[in-house]
């Protein structure tokens, strides 16, 4: 996105409903274009799902914990002639993460670049050193190293072409596909077929297949329902690296708020929007603190919630049962644990996989149920950043992906908490059970009630074939002029980098409409 010519939104007032990453980035772009922008957030803190728990010297990110695709963040700040390091400090993680294969014994010579046996199960440490990772693939499968190189070469090509022509270029409507670049480049990408089928043409070993596909959880998908186009995530993982902003991901939220304030954005927290109506002079927004008027509104909230709770039936783009039929990304049981003492073999990011993770994905997408033999993830940012935990303690976050809309009771939370802690002690080699000094949790009901996420999904709409690109909700509402959407329920999709890009797309849509530009301008050469 290039800098706007002049101030195309000068004199316009725009309210952004929701202060998540999508809302905060949109607000910055709109303010830079000259609009008077107010962000309205129902929670006491900005950030949306990317929020913060601070208690007894511990600091936990409640939502995203991986800082990936640094080029996206650099591109965003460059629009404002700034850099990320003006707002937060990044550290590249080395190791990037560790994967524990809890059902199998250690394999000598495989996956252990630092040489020590740390856990009773087999495990792999991934570092920024691509040669080390190549050797890991070669140790698990004959020809695995060369297969890894071939896979990454395709992933890099998919990333470069896909990002430039299909992600940064907004393709959220079918008519946006009427572009010479799409016609020329689209057939050269691996877009159809599942990730599972695609990956299996490169490697046969189940552990290597898991290494190449675990990032699908970030997209809210499964190996069998995510299009092969998302092989690009391997380039994100193995080539672009994994980073950590000091203070955690909430430092990025704080940086965006600071940038917005520099640009003139106003923030109102503890304010719930209850109604949006069209008027002869724009849009009227009813909140629990009074009525407001704006020329335009950008909703960083699920379209399902906006249509169901904020719009009259005549202004809804969909029947309410439309949203019930969509495929939502997983929800999650999240445990925020303050731990006394060390965390054994865990790294800043750790993943624990069963030998066969198929039944867990089936329990998420096919026959929704709490999983019998789950895969799960742990973050221990205090291994990198001693400011997020007291001395001789660690801040540990556990994430168990589960199906949305599952029963969520204290007993179920306690049952799966105990299951995971027992598994860590018995199969991974770290016993946290008697050293927990602080504990909080989030699950389905919290996502549904605090964030208004349909069915309590933790992420948004899953990236299935029929919920990709123009088949995701548009940035523009069809039946209410002046209403727009941004975030993980729209295009380009789920994840923090995609939320940043979604903010760019939504702001561009507002500017195009304000200037009366045709959406076919790129095709017609206008």
C-alpha positions as CSV (number, residue, x, y, z in Angstrom):
1,X,0.0,0.0,0.0
2,X,1.5,3.3,-1.1
3,X,1.0,6.6,0.8
4,X,-2.3,8.3,0.0
5,X,-2.2,11.2,-2.3
6,X,-3.2,14.1,-0.1
7,X,-5.9,13.4,2.5
8,X,-8.7,11.6,0.6
9,X,-10.8,11.2,3.7
10,X,-10.4,14.7,5.1
11,X,-13.6,15.8,6.7
12,X,-14.9,12.3,7.2
13,X,-15.6,10.8,10.6
14,X,-15.1,7.0,10.9
15,X,-15.8,4.7,13.8
16,X,-13.9,1.4,14.1
17,X,-15.8,-1.1,16.2
18,X,-13.3,-3.4,17.9
19,X,-9.7,-2.8,18.9
20,X,-8.1,-6.0,17.7
21,X,-5.1,-6.1,15.3
22,X,-7.5,-5.5,12.3
23,X,-9.2,-2.6,13.9
24,X,-6.0,-0.9,15.1
25,X,-4.3,-1.2,11.7
26,X,-7.4,0.0,9.9
27,X,-7.6,3.0,12.2
28,X,-4.0,4.0,11.5
29,X,-4.5,3.8,7.8
30,X,-7.7,5.8,7.9
31,X,-6.3,8.5,10.1
32,X,-3.3,8.8,7.8
33,X,-5.8,9.3,4.9
34,X,-7.2,12.3,6.8
35,X,-10.2,10.9,8.6
36,X,-11.3,11.6,12.1
37,X,-11.1,8.1,13.6
38,X,-12.5,6.7,16.8
39,X,-11.9,3.1,17.9
40,X,-14.6,1.7,20.1
41,X,-13.7,-1.3,22.2
42,X,-16.1,-3.1,24.6
43,X,-13.3,-4.5,26.8
44,X,-11.3,-2.5,29.3
45,X,-8.1,-3.0,27.2
46,X,-7.5,-2.7,23.5
47,X,-6.2,-5.7,21.6
48,X,-9.3,-7.9,21.1
49,X,-8.3,-11.5,21.3
50,X,-4.6,-10.4,21.6
51,X,-5.0,-9.2,25.2
52,X,-3.1,-9.4,28.4
53,X,-3.2,-11.0,31.9
54,X,-1.0,-9.4,34.5
55,X,-1.0,-10.8,38.0
56,X,1.5,-11.5,40.8
57,X,4.5,-10.5,38.6
58,X,3.4,-12.7,35.7
59,X,2.5,-11.3,32.2
60,X,0.6,-13.6,29.8
61,X,-0.5,-13.0,26.2
62,X,-4.0,-14.2,26.1
63,X,-4.1,-14.8,22.3
64,X,-1.4,-15.0,19.6
65,X,2.0,-15.9,20.7
66,X,4.0,-16.4,17.5
67,X,5.5,-13.4,15.6
68,X,5.8,-14.7,12.1
69,X,6.2,-13.1,8.6
70,X,8.2,-10.0,9.8
71,X,8.1,-8.6,6.3
72,X,4.3,-7.9,6.8
73,X,4.9,-5.8,9.9
74,X,7.8,-4.0,8.2
75,X,5.5,-3.2,5.2
76,X,2.8,-1.9,7.5
77,X,5.1,0.5,9.4
78,X,6.8,1.6,6.2
79,X,3.5,3.0,5.0
80,X,3.9,5.6,7.8
81,X,7.6,6.0,7.1
82,X,8.4,4.2,10.4
83,X,9.9,0.9,11.4
84,X,8.7,-1.7,13.9
85,X,11.8,-1.1,16.2
86,X,10.5,2.4,16.9
87,X,7.6,0.8,18.8
88,X,8.9,-2.6,20.1
89,X,12.1,-4.6,20.2
90,X,12.3,-8.0,18.3
91,X,14.5,-11.0,19.0
92,X,14.9,-13.9,16.6
93,X,14.3,-17.1,18.4
94,X,17.0,-19.8,18.3
95,X,15.8,-22.5,18.7
96,X,12.6,-21.5,17.0
97,X,10.6,-24.3,18.6
98,X,10.8,-27.9,19.8
99,X,8.5,-30.8,18.8
100,X,7.9,-33.8,21.1
101,X,6.7,-37.0,19.6
102,X,5.3,-38.4,22.8
103,X,4.4,-41.9,21.6
104,X,7.9,-42.9,20.3
105,X,11.3,-43.5,21.9
106,X,14.2,-41.2,21.1
107,X,15.9,-42.0,17.8
108,X,19.7,-41.6,18.0
109,X,21.0,-39.0,15.7
110,X,17.7,-37.6,14.6
111,X,16.4,-34.2,15.5
112,X,18.9,-33.3,18.2
113,X,21.1,-30.5,16.9
114,X,22.4,-29.7,20.4
115,X,23.3,-33.3,21.2
116,X,21.7,-33.8,24.6
117,X,18.9,-36.2,25.5
118,X,16.4,-34.1,27.3
119,X,13.1,-36.0,27.2
120,X,12.0,-39.6,27.4
121,X,10.2,-39.4,24.0
122,X,11.5,-38.6,20.6
123,X,11.9,-34.9,19.8
124,X,13.1,-32.5,17.2
125,X,14.5,-29.0,17.7
126,X,14.1,-26.6,14.8
127,X,16.6,-23.7,14.6
128,X,17.1,-20.9,12.1
129,X,19.9,-23.0,10.6
130,X,18.2,-24.5,7.5
131,X,21.1,-27.0,7.1
132,X,20.4,-28.5,10.5
133,X,16.8,-28.9,9.6
134,X,17.8,-30.6,6.3
135,X,19.9,-33.0,8.3
136,X,16.9,-33.8,10.5
137,X,14.8,-34.6,7.5
138,X,17.6,-36.8,6.1
139,X,17.9,-38.7,9.4
140,X,14.2,-39.6,9.4
141,X,13.8,-40.6,5.8
142,X,16.1,-41.6,3.0
143,X,16.2,-38.7,0.6
144,X,14.4,-36.5,3.2
145,X,17.0,-33.7,3.0
146,X,16.5,-33.3,-0.8
147,X,12.7,-33.6,-0.4
148,X,12.9,-30.8,2.2
149,X,14.8,-28.6,-0.2
150,X,12.3,-29.2,-3.1
151,X,9.4,-28.6,-0.8
152,X,10.8,-25.3,0.5
153,X,11.6,-24.1,-3.1
154,X,8.0,-24.6,-4.0
155,X,6.8,-23.0,-0.8
156,X,9.0,-19.9,-1.4
157,X,7.6,-19.5,-4.9
158,X,4.1,-19.9,-3.7
159,X,4.7,-17.3,-0.9
160,X,6.3,-14.7,-3.2
161,X,3.6,-15.0,-5.9
162,X,0.8,-15.6,-3.5
163,X,1.6,-12.7,-1.3
164,X,2.2,-10.2,-4.0
165,X,-0.7,-11.1,-6.3
166,X,-3.3,-12.9,-4.1
167,X,-2.8,-11.6,-0.5
168,X,-1.5,-8.0,-0.7
169,X,-3.8,-7.5,-3.7
170,X,-7.3,-7.7,-2.3
171,X,-9.2,-10.6,-4.0
172,X,-12.2,-10.6,-1.6
173,X,-14.7,-10.4,-4.4
174,X,-15.1,-12.6,-7.5
175,X,-14.7,-9.6,-9.7
176,X,-11.4,-8.9,-8.1
177,X,-10.1,-12.1,-9.9
178,X,-10.7,-10.3,-13.2
179,X,-7.0,-9.3,-13.3
180,X,-4.3,-10.1,-15.8
181,X,-1.9,-11.1,-12.9
182,X,-4.4,-13.7,-11.7
183,X,-5.0,-15.1,-15.1
184,X,-1.2,-15.2,-15.8
185,X,0.1,-16.5,-12.5
186,X,-2.8,-18.5,-10.9
187,X,-2.3,-21.7,-13.0
188,X,1.3,-21.9,-11.9
189,X,0.4,-22.2,-8.2
190,X,-0.5,-25.4,-6.4
191,X,-4.0,-24.3,-5.3
192,X,-6.2,-27.4,-5.4
193,X,-6.0,-30.6,-3.5
194,X,-5.4,-30.9,0.2
195,X,-2.2,-30.2,2.2
196,X,-2.1,-33.8,3.3
197,X,-2.1,-35.1,-0.3
198,X,0.4,-32.5,-1.3
199,X,2.9,-33.1,1.5
200,X,2.7,-36.9,1.1
201,X,4.2,-36.5,-2.4
202,X,7.4,-35.2,-0.8
203,X,7.8,-37.2,2.4
204,X,6.3,-40.4,3.8
205,X,7.5,-40.3,7.4
206,X,4.5,-39.2,9.6
207,X,6.8,-37.1,11.8
208,X,8.1,-35.1,8.9
209,X,4.6,-34.7,7.5
210,X,3.6,-33.2,10.9
211,X,6.6,-30.8,10.8
212,X,5.5,-29.5,7.4
213,X,1.8,-29.2,8.4
214,X,1.6,-28.1,12.1
215,X,1.3,-24.4,11.0
216,X,-2.1,-25.3,9.6
217,X,-3.4,-24.8,13.2
218,X,-2.5,-21.1,12.8
219,X,-4.9,-21.1,9.8
220,X,-7.7,-22.9,11.6
221,X,-7.5,-25.8,9.3
222,X,-6.6,-29.5,9.1
223,X,-4.3,-31.4,6.7
224,X,-7.3,-32.9,4.9
225,X,-9.4,-29.7,4.5
226,X,-6.8,-27.0,3.9
227,X,-5.9,-26.2,0.2
228,X,-2.4,-27.1,-0.9
229,X,-1.8,-23.4,-1.6
230,X,-0.9,-23.0,2.0
231,X,2.3,-24.9,1.5
232,X,3.6,-21.3,1.6
233,X,3.6,-21.6,5.4
234,X,6.7,-23.8,5.2
235,X,8.6,-20.8,3.8
236,X,7.2,-18.7,6.6
237,X,8.4,-21.2,9.2
238,X,11.8,-22.5,7.9
239,X,13.0,-19.5,5.9
240,X,11.6,-16.3,7.4
241,X,12.1,-17.3,11.0
242,X,10.3,-17.0,14.3
243,X,10.6,-13.8,16.4
244,X,9.5,-12.5,19.8
245,X,8.7,-8.9,20.7
246,X,10.0,-8.0,24.2
247,X,7.2,-8.0,26.6
248,X,5.2,-10.4,24.5
249,X,2.7,-9.9,21.6
250,X,0.8,-7.3,23.6
251,X,3.8,-5.0,23.0
252,X,2.7,-5.0,19.3
253,X,-0.8,-3.9,20.4
254,X,0.8,-1.1,22.5
255,X,2.9,-0.1,19.5
256,X,-0.1,0.2,17.2
257,X,-2.0,2.2,19.8
258,X,1.0,4.6,20.1
259,X,1.2,4.9,16.3
260,X,-2.6,5.6,16.1
261,X,-2.3,8.3,18.8
262,X,0.5,10.0,16.8
263,X,-1.8,10.0,13.8
264,X,-4.8,11.4,15.8
265,X,-6.8,8.3,16.5
266,X,-9.1,8.4,19.5
267,X,-9.7,5.3,21.6
268,X,-12.8,4.6,23.7
269,X,-12.7,1.4,25.9
270,X,-15.4,-0.1,28.1
271,X,-17.9,0.9,25.4
272,X,-20.3,-1.6,23.9
273,X,-21.9,-1.0,20.5
274,X,-25.5,-2.2,20.6
275,X,-27.0,-1.0,17.2
276,X,-26.0,0.5,13.9
277,X,-28.6,2.3,11.7
278,X,-28.4,4.1,8.4
279,X,-29.5,7.7,8.4
280,X,-29.7,10.4,5.8
281,X,-26.4,11.8,6.9
282,X,-24.4,8.6,7.5
283,X,-24.6,6.0,10.2
284,X,-25.9,6.2,13.7
285,X,-24.1,4.0,16.3
286,X,-25.8,3.3,19.6
287,X,-23.5,2.4,22.5
288,X,-24.1,1.7,26.2
289,X,-22.7,5.2,26.7
290,X,-24.9,7.1,24.2
291,X,-25.5,7.6,20.6
292,X,-22.9,8.6,18.0
293,X,-22.8,9.6,14.4
294,X,-20.2,8.6,11.8
295,X,-19.9,8.9,8.0
296,X,-18.6,5.3,7.9
297,X,-18.1,2.4,10.2
298,X,-15.5,-0.4,10.1
299,X,-16.4,-3.4,12.2
300,X,-13.5,-5.4,13.6
301,X,-16.0,-7.9,14.8
302,X,-17.4,-11.1,13.3
303,X,-19.9,-10.3,10.5
304,X,-22.2,-13.0,12.1
305,X,-22.3,-11.0,15.3
306,X,-22.8,-7.6,13.5
307,X,-25.7,-8.9,11.4
308,X,-27.4,-10.8,14.2
309,X,-27.0,-8.2,17.0
310,X,-26.4,-4.8,15.5
311,X,-28.3,-4.6,12.2
312,X,-32.0,-4.7,11.4
313,X,-33.2,-7.7,9.3
314,X,-33.5,-5.5,6.2
315,X,-29.8,-4.5,6.4
316,X,-28.4,-8.0,6.9
317,X,-26.5,-9.5,3.9
318,X,-27.3,-13.1,5.0
319,X,-29.9,-15.2,6.6
320,X,-28.9,-16.0,10.2
321,X,-28.8,-19.7,9.4
322,X,-26.0,-18.9,6.8
323,X,-23.6,-18.3,9.7
324,X,-24.5,-21.5,11.5
325,X,-23.5,-23.5,8.4
326,X,-20.0,-22.1,8.0
327,X,-16.9,-24.0,8.9
328,X,-15.3,-22.3,11.9
329,X,-11.7,-22.7,13.0
330,X,-10.9,-24.5,16.2
331,X,-11.7,-23.1,19.6
332,X,-9.2,-23.8,22.3
333,X,-8.7,-24.6,26.0
334,X,-6.0,-22.1,27.1
335,X,-4.2,-22.5,30.5
336,X,-2.2,-19.6,31.9
337,X,0.2,-21.1,34.5
338,X,2.6,-19.4,36.8
339,X,5.3,-22.0,37.5
340,X,7.8,-22.1,40.3
341,X,11.2,-23.5,39.2
342,X,12.4,-24.7,35.8
343,X,10.5,-26.1,32.8
344,X,12.8,-29.0,31.8
345,X,13.1,-29.7,28.1
346,X,10.5,-27.1,27.0
347,X,11.5,-24.3,24.7
348,X,10.0,-20.9,24.1
349,X,7.6,-22.7,21.7
350,X,6.9,-26.4,22.1
351,X,4.5,-28.7,20.4
352,X,3.5,-32.2,21.6
353,X,2.2,-34.6,19.0
354,X,0.7,-38.1,19.2
355,X,1.9,-40.6,16.7
356,X,-1.4,-40.2,14.8
357,X,-3.0,-36.8,15.0
358,X,-5.8,-37.7,12.6
359,X,-8.3,-38.5,15.3
360,X,-7.7,-35.1,17.0
361,X,-8.5,-33.3,13.7
362,X,-11.5,-35.5,13.2
363,X,-12.7,-34.5,16.7
364,X,-12.4,-30.8,15.6
365,X,-13.9,-30.9,12.1
366,X,-15.8,-34.1,11.4
367,X,-17.3,-35.4,14.6
368,X,-17.0,-32.6,17.2
369,X,-15.9,-33.9,20.6
370,X,-13.3,-33.3,23.2
371,X,-10.2,-35.3,21.9
372,X,-9.1,-38.6,23.4
373,X,-5.4,-38.4,22.4
374,X,-4.7,-34.7,21.8
375,X,-1.9,-32.7,20.3
376,X,-1.2,-29.5,22.1
377,X,1.1,-26.4,22.2
378,X,3.0,-24.7,25.0
379,X,4.6,-21.2,25.1
380,X,7.2,-20.3,27.8
381,X,8.1,-16.7,26.9
382,X,10.0,-16.3,30.2
383,X,12.8,-18.5,28.8
384,X,13.4,-15.5,26.4
385,X,12.1,-12.6,28.4
386,X,12.7,-12.5,32.2
387,X,10.3,-9.5,32.5
388,X,7.2,-11.7,32.1
389,X,7.7,-13.8,35.3
390,X,9.2,-13.3,38.8
391,X,12.7,-14.6,39.5
392,X,12.9,-18.4,39.6
393,X,9.5,-18.7,38.0
394,X,8.2,-19.2,34.5
395,X,5.1,-18.0,32.6
396,X,3.6,-21.1,30.8
397,X,0.7,-21.0,28.4
398,X,-0.9,-24.3,27.2
399,X,-3.2,-24.4,24.2
400,X,-5.3,-27.4,23.3
401,X,-7.2,-27.0,20.0
402,X,-10.8,-28.2,20.2
403,X,-13.9,-28.0,18.1
404,X,-16.0,-24.9,18.4
405,X,-19.3,-25.1,20.1
406,X,-18.3,-27.9,22.4
407,X,-19.7,-28.1,26.0
408,X,-17.4,-26.0,28.2
409,X,-17.7,-26.7,31.9
410,X,-15.4,-26.4,34.9
411,X,-15.2,-30.2,35.1
412,X,-14.1,-30.6,31.5
413,X,-11.5,-27.8,31.9
414,X,-10.2,-29.6,34.9
415,X,-10.2,-33.0,33.3
416,X,-8.1,-31.8,30.3
417,X,-5.9,-29.7,32.4
418,X,-5.0,-32.8,34.4
419,X,-4.6,-34.9,31.2
420,X,-2.1,-32.5,29.7
421,X,-0.1,-32.0,32.9
422,X,0.0,-35.8,33.4
423,X,1.2,-36.3,29.8
424,X,3.9,-33.6,30.2
425,X,5.2,-35.4,33.3
426,X,5.1,-39.0,32.0
427,X,6.0,-38.5,28.3
428,X,7.8,-35.2,27.9
429,X,9.8,-35.2,31.1
430,X,8.6,-32.1,32.9
431,X,6.3,-32.2,36.0
432,X,4.6,-28.9,36.6
433,X,1.7,-30.3,38.7
434,X,2.9,-29.4,42.2
435,X,4.6,-26.1,41.2
436,X,1.7,-24.0,39.9
437,X,1.4,-20.7,41.9
438,X,-1.0,-18.9,39.6
439,X,-3.6,-20.3,37.2
440,X,-6.3,-18.9,34.8
441,X,-8.0,-20.4,31.8
442,X,-10.0,-19.5,28.7
443,X,-12.2,-21.8,26.6
444,X,-15.3,-21.9,24.3
445,X,-17.6,-19.8,26.5
446,X,-15.0,-17.0,26.9
447,X,-14.5,-16.6,23.2
448,X,-18.2,-16.5,22.6
449,X,-19.1,-14.1,25.5
450,X,-16.0,-11.8,25.7
451,X,-15.3,-11.6,22.0
452,X,-18.6,-12.4,20.4
453,X,-16.9,-15.1,18.3
454,X,-19.5,-17.5,16.7
455,X,-19.6,-20.9,18.4
456,X,-16.7,-19.9,20.5
457,X,-14.1,-20.3,17.8
458,X,-10.7,-18.9,18.9
459,X,-9.6,-17.8,15.4
460,X,-12.3,-17.1,12.8
461,X,-13.5,-18.9,9.7
462,X,-11.4,-21.9,8.8
463,X,-9.3,-21.7,5.6
464,X,-11.1,-24.5,3.7
465,X,-11.2,-24.4,-0.1
466,X,-14.7,-22.9,-0.1
467,X,-13.8,-20.3,2.5
468,X,-10.7,-18.9,0.8
469,X,-10.3,-15.6,-1.2
470,X,-13.6,-14.3,-2.6
471,X,-15.5,-17.0,-0.7
472,X,-14.8,-15.3,2.6
473,X,-17.0,-12.4,3.8
474,X,-16.3,-9.2,1.8
475,X,-14.8,-6.1,3.4
476,X,-17.9,-4.2,2.1
477,X,-21.4,-4.8,3.5
478,X,-23.8,-5.1,0.6
479,X,-27.0,-3.8,2.1
480,X,-25.7,-1.0,4.3
481,X,-23.7,1.7,2.5
482,X,-20.8,2.9,4.6
483,X,-20.3,-0.4,6.6
484,X,-17.1,-2.4,6.3
485,X,-15.5,-5.4,7.9
486,X,-12.0,-6.2,8.9
487,X,-10.2,-9.1,10.7
488,X,-9.9,-12.9,10.8
489,X,-13.5,-13.5,9.6
490,X,-12.8,-11.6,6.3
491,X,-10.1,-11.7,3.6
492,X,-7.3,-12.6,3.5
493,X,-7.9,-14.7,6.7
494,X,-6.7,-15.9,10.0
495,X,-3.5,-14.8,11.8
496,X,-1.8,-11.6,13.0
497,X,-0.1,-10.9,9.7
498,X,-3.3,-11.4,7.8
499,X,-5.1,-9.1,10.2
500,X,-2.6,-6.4,9.4
501,X,-3.2,-6.9,5.7
502,X,-6.9,-7.0,6.2
503,X,-6.6,-3.6,7.8
504,X,-4.9,-2.4,4.6
505,X,-7.7,-3.9,2.4
506,X,-10.5,-2.4,4.5
507,X,-8.9,1.1,4.5
508,X,-8.4,0.9,0.7
509,X,-12.0,-0.1,0.3
510,X,-13.1,3.0,2.3
511,X,-10.8,5.3,0.3
512,X,-11.9,3.8,-3.1
513,X,-15.6,4.3,-2.2
514,X,-14.9,7.9,-0.9
515,X,-13.2,8.7,-4.2
516,X,-15.7,6.9,-6.4
517,X,-13.1,4.6,-7.9
518,X,-14.2,1.6,-9.8
519,X,-13.1,-1.8,-8.4
520,X,-12.3,-2.8,-12.0
521,X,-9.8,-0.1,-12.3
522,X,-6.8,-2.5,-12.3
523,X,-8.3,-4.5,-15.1
524,X,-9.2,-1.5,-17.2
525,X,-6.0,0.3,-16.6
526,X,-7.7,3.2,-14.9
